[in-house]
Amino acid sequence: MRINDNGAWCWFQDERALIDPANNTLLVGSVAAPEGSGGAARGGNIEVAVVDLGTGHSRVHVLHHRLESDDHNAPALLIRPDGRYVAMYARHKTDNYSRWRVSVRPHDASEWEPEQAFDWTDLAGGSGATYSNLHRLDAESRVYNFVRAVNDDPSMMVSDDDGGTWRYGGKLFTRPKVGYVNGYTRYWGNGADRIDLITTDHHPRDFNNSIYHGFIRGDALHDAEGRVAEKPLLGSPGVNQDVLTPVFTAGMELGGDVLSHAWTTDLRGQGNRLAAIISCRANDVNGPLQRLQQLDVDDHRLLYARHDGTRWVLHPLAAAGAALLPHEQDYTGLGAVDPHCLDQVYISAPIHPGTGEATRHYEIYRGRTPDGGASWSWAAVTEDSDADNLRPMVVPGDPSVHAVLWFRGSMRSSQSYNAEVVGRVSRTADKAPAAAP
């Protein structure tokens, strides 16, 4: 199913896609590029495609015309309790604003109220804002937006009127900056009273990252065991990530490989159980503790981490191949955990995870585990493709709808790509997902 003929996304915004069961639609946020359909006149558009799941018809709505051609600017989406949509988006460190719009009518993305903006200039010293992550906690009647802003640390905006207005909420983490930025963080919220997160130290090209886990609840940041790391959270100056619980330790050995320079890829949960995907380098010939300046990392791995409510267990998942882009030595095709079934993942790789066979392009594979990640069975979702299939995600919002999305095409950088948003959608009772060219 082709959803949008020009679009891509980074992986540090959520939710990039949602299913609205009230009107049986799929909403997908992305950023158009001048290399794609529509050319320069469309490049940099912040878009939301809405798919009628009954007919398969897709319609694209523009939130902001030509904001900036960069996949980091993809919008995060939220359905308010009154059914109206919130879309939040920011440029990639090239200005100091988090922008948002609210739909005029419930369950209708065809018309939006005028754009508003939160100005980070004074708070961030003009260093720019990047990323949007929207999570509502019903217990607090509050919406959080997690942004990379102050000191290039994970920072917070909060709204007590479901995204109508916003105020500064403080910082999650802080430490002296090494290289580009600090703390790449993925979030998962249960919608009720808790937001879990996994985070790095810095960017993996600048630092040999470990990965840490904690959660937000009751105006406090906790480690995985529930010990309070920071309270009150709102207004906090931030704490060092290393006070949280390690999920991955830099330089660890797993499956006979020495692993280093980790990056957060995905995090999902059900009840008190969590599952995460982590990317990392394997057997780095330049030394896992050395900061790399060269761009020759040729062996990446995807790892599957599972938290059973008590502890984290880490397993090898798949080989991820060499760097996706020559100037980004830690980019991979990525992967996603199914939010409705933590035993199921989808990955993008140039190597078949079941056979070890290299492929001409990045393909999408579905993996299933019967034992918490210790073993996997694999099936190809795409095969013999004439273009790369990248950055899959499995869409939350309705357990009866299984929607796997990715973008297909060519990518030269985060600012230059020619890709279309595609996917497969099925009802859980269906035998096979609906797909169309």
Secondary structure, DSSP 8 states (H G I E B T S, - for coil): -EEESS-B--SSSB-SEEEETTTTEEEEEEE--TTSTTGGGTTT-EEEEEEETTT--EEEEEEETTS-S-GGG--EEEE-TTS-EEEEEE-SSSSSEEEEEEEEETTEEEEE---EEEE-HHHHTT---B--BEEEETTTTEEEEEEE-GGGSEEEEEESSTTSS-EEEEESB-----SS-B--EEEEE-SSS-EEEEE-SB-TTTS---EEEEEEETTEEEETTS-EEESS-TTB--B-GGGSEEEE-TT-EETTEEEEEEEEEEEEEETTEEEEEEEEEES-TT-TTS---S-----EEEEEEEE-SS-EEEEEEEEEES-SBTTBTT----EEEETTEEEEEEEEEEE-TTT--EEEEEEEEEEE-SSTTSS-EEEESS-S-SSEEEEEEE--S-TTEEEEEEEEEEEEETTEEEEEEEEEEEETTSSS-B---
